[in-house]
Amino acid sequence: MTTTPQYVTESGSDQLADKARNHLWMHFTRHSTYYEGHHVPIITKGEGAYIWDDQGNKYFDGLSGLFVVQAGHGRKELAQAAAKQAEELAFFPIWSYAHPSAILLAERLAQLAPGDLNRVFFTSGGGEAVESAWKLAKQYFKLTGKPTKTKVISRAVAYHGTPQGALSITGIPEAKIPFEPLVPGGIKVPNTNFYRAPEEFRGDEKAFGLWAANRIAEAIEFEGADSVAAVFVEPVQNSGGCFPPPPGYLERVREICDEYDVLMVADETITAFGRIGDYFAMKRFGVTPDIITCAKGMTSGYSPLGAMIASDRLYEPFSKGDTTFYHGYTFGGHPVSAAVALENLKIFEEEGINEHVRKNSPKFRAALEKLLDIPIVGDVRGAGYFFGIELVKNKETKETFNDEESEKLLRGFLSKALFEAGLYCRADDRGDPVIQLAPPLTIGPEEFAEIEAILRDVLTRASKLI
């Protein structure tokens, strides 16, 4: 249904879009697009798995905003939890003080996290959580007599945030070059894209996983174990298009970290809170890291909040004497955000959202795999409610598109065509071209069919452009 938006005047001038062009600096945005006659997409409403723009058009939210709105849009109980907390205590910092909602949320997260990850350090978001984890790793080793252990190993194409430290951990060169020099010490190893595995591993996912994990040991040996503080991995890597861990991969990474006295940090900014079918993906995969970083789905996006969850072992040196972790954020553990997170976790429990994801994930995968009959669809991969569709120029050889072709396919056609067809998702070329899907965790087979139908139409048209 299309209704007349309140922001459009009788003369047809879109005042809100004009104001956006003149004043709003949007994130990760090529702004020239909106000075060439293209309308600024302005989202004004959300309900369940759907969003509406200021023109009255309805779209399926195939990305949960930005891997965030786990419980769906329009949850009045989350808005009410925020309002109730704001009326009682709108803000107070957790710098040498505490407040009930932060305390109760820290306790709940400790109960849900694997192993002895019992110490919760709140941030405003995922990048800050990653930054916090690297700083903690450095100080921990200084306090325990190994001050030269400062470097971090992470994977190619992985995204871990935009602060200077987190950006050094990020493995996307194009995202880093404009801001160099960065914090030194970021080392890169291969990721777990089995579709692009070396030829000798094409038929053996477990062998490929062990090979990829052993490249971490090789990097530690090359750099010197006395210089490496941590290994950062997303349980399912986002950038590049949803790379799940091959069988045995995370277990081998854990072994390597133990062998070389290196911390294993699981960046669960995207994968935590139901995205893979558990509160933490590492728990689902059966491996306990030393630190988990998380954000996004903790509040289903109804208020910003992130956290670094550390093991008791890492906290121990800070529990005595005058030792202090001189690090923090004004809005870390914000009372309103913490109250919303507690209510969000209550919804997860009452509605069985994790169980729902585990039950329906195979059906989601099956719906997307129907698209493999389209000439440009090379691979469908992922886990839980988190999938990537890799697009290729030649399915037989797996030949990818060159930069000019990728630009034409993704930005020139797919991004706009998918949105116009009623599907908000991500067409991305940080790595090989992919379409990423991470819808709200409340949807089921009916919505899977809707997503597949839209993708089929648009991708079929796209394949004729190549």
N, C-alpha and C positions, 0 to 999 in steps of 0.2 A: 504493500500500500504506500502511495506517495502523498504526502501532505505538504502544504505550503509552509516553508520554514519561516520562523519568526524573524530571522536575521536578513531576509531578502526584502528590499524595498519595492514599492510598486513599479519603480522605473527599471527594476531588474539588477540594480547595483548590490553586490554582495558585500555589505559593510564589514562583516566579521572577517571574511577572507582578506579584504583589503588591510584590515588592522593586523592580521597575521603576517602578511607580506611586509608591512612597514615596521613591525616591532618585535615579532616573535622569532627568536633564533632557535629553530628546531634542531634536535639532536640527530647526528648522522644523516644529514639531509643535504641534497644537492639543490640549493635554493634557486638557482637560475631557472629551474623547471617552472617555478611559479611566477616568474616574470616574463614568461613566453606564452601566456594565455591559458596555462593549465590551472584548473581550480585547486585551491588548497583543500584537501580532504579534512573536514571538521566533524569529529565524532561527538555527538551530543547526548546519547542515551545508550544504556545496555540493559538487557534482560535475558537471563539464562545464558544461552550460547550465542546470542545475537546482539548486534550493535546497530545503531541508526546514525546517519549523518545529518547535517543541517539542511539538506535538501529533502529529507524525509525518506531516503532510501535505506533499505534493510540489508544487512550483510551477516553472513555466518562468521563468527570469530574463530578462525581456524588456528590462531596462535595464542589464545588466552591473553590478549593484549600484547604481552611480550613474555610468554612462558610464565604467566603470573596468576591469572584469574582462575584458580583451580576449581573453586566452588561455584563458579558462574557469576554473571552480572546480576545486579538488582537484589542482592541478599539483604533484606531489611534487618535481620538479626545482627549482621555485622555493622551496619550503620548505627543501629541502636546501641550496640556495645561501645562504639566510639563516642557517641553522644553522652552516654551515661558516665563514661570515664572523664570526658572533657568537663562535664559539669562538676565532678567531684575533685579532680586534680588534672588540669590540662597539661601541665608540664612541671617536671623537676628533673635535674640531672642525676646520674648515678655516679657522680664523681665524689667518692667518699660517703655518699648517702645511698639510700635505697628507697624504693616505693613498692607497694604490694604487687602491682601487675607485673613488674620486671622480675620480682622474686618468684612469683608463681609460675611465670612462663619459663624462667631458667630451670626450675625444678622439673617442669613437664618435658622440656627438651632433653634434659639429662636422662629422664626415664625412657624416652623414645630412642635416643641415640644408642649405637652399638657399644659394647665393651664398657670401658671405664671413662668414656667421654662425658664427664660430669661437670665441666667448668665452662660456663657460657659467658662470652664477651660480646655484648650487643653493639651493632653498628647501624648505619642508616641503610646500607644496601650491600650487594655482593662484592663489588669492587673494593669497598672499604674492608670487608671481611677478609678478602685475599691479601690486601695490604697488611692487615693486622696479623695474619698468619705468618707472613714472611718476617715481619718484625719480631714476632714472638720466637720464631725459630732461631733467629740470629742471637737474641738476648739469652735464650735458654742455653745455647751452646757456650756463650761467654760465661754464664754463671756456673756451668758444669765443667769448666776447664778446657774447652775446645774453641777458642775465640776465632780461629781461622775458618770455621765452617760457616760460610755465608752464602754460597751460590745455590741456585735453584734450577732444577731440571724440569722441563715441561715438554709438551708435544707439539709437533708441527701443526699449524693452522688453528691450534686451540685458542680460545678467547677467555681471558680471565679478568678483564676489567680495564678501566682507563686511567686510574691513578698511576703516577710514574713508576712505582714499583710493580704494580699489577700489570702494567703495560709491558714491562720487561719480561714478565712471565708469559704474556700473550705471545702466540706463535704466528701472527699475521703481519708480515713485513709492511704491507701498505698502511696498516693502522699505526705503525710505530715510526716510520721514517720522518713524518712531519714534526715529530716531537723529540727527536734525538738531539743531544745524547741523553739516554735513559739511565736508570739505575743499573750499574754493571752487575754481571753475575747470572744472567739468564741464559741457560743452555737448552738447546732443542734436540729432541729425539723423534723417531718416526711415530706416527699415530696408528690407530687400529682400523684403518679403512681396508677391510678385507677385499672389497671390490677392486681396489687398486694394489693389492698385495704383489710382491715380487713373484715372478712366474713359478718358481719352485714351490711356492706355498698355495697356489691357486685352488687346489683341491683339498687342503688340510687346514681348517681354521685354527685348530689347536696348535699345530706347529707354527703357524704364522703368529699367533698370540705369544708363544714362548720366544720366538725370534724378536718380536717387537719389544717385549719386556727385557730381554737380554741386552738390547741396545742401551737401556738405562744403566745396567751394570757396566757396560763398556764405557759409557760417558763418565760415570763416576771414577772408573779406573784412570781414564784419560785426564780428567781434571784433578784427580787426587782426592781420595775419600776424606782427607782432612780439610778439604775446602768446600765440600758440598753439605748443605744444611737440610735440604728438603726436595722431594719430588711431588709436583702438583699434577693431579689427573682428575678429569671429570669422569665419573663412572660411565656415562654415555657422552662422548664428546659432541658438542653442539656444532661449532663451526666446521664447515666441510660437509655437513649433512648427516648428523646422527650416527656416530660410530660406536656401536655397542662393544663391550669388552669380549674378546674371544674367550672360549673356555680355558681356564687356567691362567689367564693374563693377570688379573688383579692379585691372585694368590702369589704368583711369581714376583710381582712388583713388591708385595709385602715382604717376601723372603729377602729380596735384594736390599730393601731398606733396612731390615734387621741386620743383615750381614755387614753392611757398611756403616751402621749407626747413623742413618739418614731418616728424617721424618717423612712419613707418608701423609700427604694432605689431599683429601678428597674435596674438590670444588663442586659442591652440590647446589650451587646457585639456581640451576635449572632443574636438576633431577630430584631434589628433595620434595617432601610434602605431596606424595601421591603420583607424581609424574611417571614413575616407573612401577608404581603399585605398592609402595611402602612409604613410611614417613621419611626414611633415608634409603637411597638406592644401595649404598654400601651394605646395609643390613640385608637387603634383598639378595645381594650377590654373595653374602656370607664372609665378607672381609672387613676387619676393623682397622681403620686408619688411626693416625695419631691426632689428626685435626680434621674437622669437617667445617667447610665454609658454606653458608646458606643464606637465602634471602627470599625474594620474589613470592613464591607460593605460601610462605609462612603466614601471611595475612590475606592470601588470595588477592593481594593488590589493593585492599581497601585502606591501607595506610602503610607508609614505607618502613621497612625494618629488615635488618640483616643480623647475622651472628657468626662468630667463630666459636666452635665448640671444641675444647681441648681436653686431652686426657689428664687424669690426676697426676701422672708422672711429670707432665710439662708444667703443671701448676705448682708442684711441690717447692721448687726453689723460691717462689714468690710468696710462700706462706709463712716465712720466718724472717726475723731481723728487720732491716730497713729496706729490703729489696722491693722495688716498685716497677711495674710496667708503665712507663711514662708514655701513655698512648690513650687516646679516647676521642669521642665525638660528641658534640653538644646534644644531638638528637638520638644517640645510641640508647636503646632501651626506653624510648619515649613512652610515657604512660598510656597514651591513647593507642599507639601502635601495638604495645604489648597486650592491652585488653582485647583488641581486635584479633590478635593472633590466638589468644586463649579461646575466644569464641569460635574462630575458624577451626581449631583443632577439635573442639567439641562437635562441630558439624561433621567433620571427618569421621569421628567415632560413631555418632548417632546414625549417620546415613551410610556407613560402611563404604566410604569412597575408595579406600585402598582395595578392598575386595572387589568392588565394582570394576576398577581398572584391570585387575588381574583376570577377571572373568571375561571382560570384553576386548582386551588387547588383541587376542588372536583374530577376532572378528574384524577389528579395525585393520589389522595387517592384511587380512584376506581381501577386504574391500579395495585397499590400495594396490594390492598385487594384480588385480584385474587390469590395471593400467599398463601392465608390462606388454600388452599387445600393441601399444602405440609406438611407432618407429623411434621416437626420441627418448623414450623411457628406458633407461639402462638398468637401474637398480632401485629396489625399495628396501629400506633397512630402518632399524630402530628398535624400541622396546617400550612397553607400557602404552602411554598415549603420547608418544614422542617419535615421530617418523620423518625420514628424509627420502625424497625421490630424486635420484641423480639423473640428469639429462645428458644424453650423449649424441654425438654426430653420427656415429656408426656403432650399432649394437654388437656386431660381430667382433670388431677390433677394439671396442670400448674407446674409440677415438673421441676426445672431447673437443669443445669449441675453442677457437682462438679468441683473443681479447675482443676483437671487433665483432665477431659473431655472437659472443656472450653478451656484449653490450646491446646488440640488436635484439637478441632473444629475450633477455631478462628485463632490461629497463625500457627497451623500445616496444616490447609487446606484452610479455607475461604479467608484469606487475600491474599494469593498467587493466589488461583484459580480465585477469582473475578478479580484481576489485569490482569492475563493471559487471561481471557475471554474478556477483554476490558473495564472493569468498575473500575474506581478509586472511592472508597467510604471508609467508616470506619467500621471495625468489632471490636467491643469494649466490654470489660467486666468490666468496672467500674460500678459495680452493676450487674444485670443479663445480659447475653450475648445478644447483639443487633447488627443490621446493621443499620447505620445511613446514611441518604440521604439528601443533601441540595444542589441541582444543581443550576447552573446559572438561574436567574429569567427570562431569555428570552426564555426558551424552552417551548414546548407545547406537545400536545397529541402524535405526532410522536416519540418524544424523550422518553415520558413516556413508550410507548410500547417497545422501545429499552431497557430501563432499566429493565422493567419487564421480558423481554425475557432472558436477561443475568442472572438476579437473579434466575429465574425459573430453568434454566439449572444447575447453581452452587448449589443452595439450594437443589435441587432434588438429586444431587450427594452426597451432605453433609449428607442428611438424611439417606443414606445407610451406612454411616460410624458409626452411633451410635448404 
